[in-house]
């Protein structure tokens, strides 16, 4: 009885949806040869949009409402999470391996300049002149809701505090801790040449209003103000609280905007 010789696999080309596919081996490895065609068999699109309004318009007018879907991805960064949106022409909820992303729109926004400035200086020590210049440049961001006015210094009060604080032998700092709630208060007493004493007001926190991306709502966060006296020089730094909550609120607002204006499902 003669032995049957198995014919070796020969690479071959098959057409799938008019696209030439090179089958490379018996395990099913293949190469898509569509890029070699003088005329592609279909149109593909992958656009990156930095303006949220343009992203919403693209999703509303250029995607198939029956099959499209939008997905959110979180970008881990120090101290906060950024978020991006990606809209696909088809919905991949079923996880089908044959599903292809022919039309993709991405929202990859750039922070507004003032947001970038505040985030870049967060927990960054500055000498008195540098910090005073920074505060002066961003005074318009230092504001709060009407109901919070009693909690924070005004723009001018904060600026005057930053510019007039000094290391002096006539100044005496005192620190008190509230036993009941653990709150720490710091006070400054200044003695004049004539012997009179003046209690100076110290500010431990101030409000900042930020707009993360152009076209987004503004959000109020709180900055803890710290200062150090070293070698006769005063140094300042601030620590922004509420960043995570701000980004979650901004993302949720954007999700609602997309749902209402495009009618597409948005997955977080």
Secondary structure, 3 states (H helix, E strand, C coil): CCCCCCCCCCCEEEEECCEEEEECCCCCCEEECHHHCCCCCCCCEEEEECCHHHHHHHHHHHCCCCCCEEEEEEEEECCEEEEEEEEECCCCCCCCCCCCCCEEEEECCCCCHHHHHHHHHCCCCEEHHHHHHHHHHCHHHCCCCHHHHHHCCCHHHHHHHHHHCCCCCCEEEEEEECCCCCCEEEEEEEECCCCCEEEECCCCEEEEEECCCCCCCCEEEEEEEEEEEECCEEEEEEEEECHHHHHHHHHHHHHHHHHHHHCCEEEC
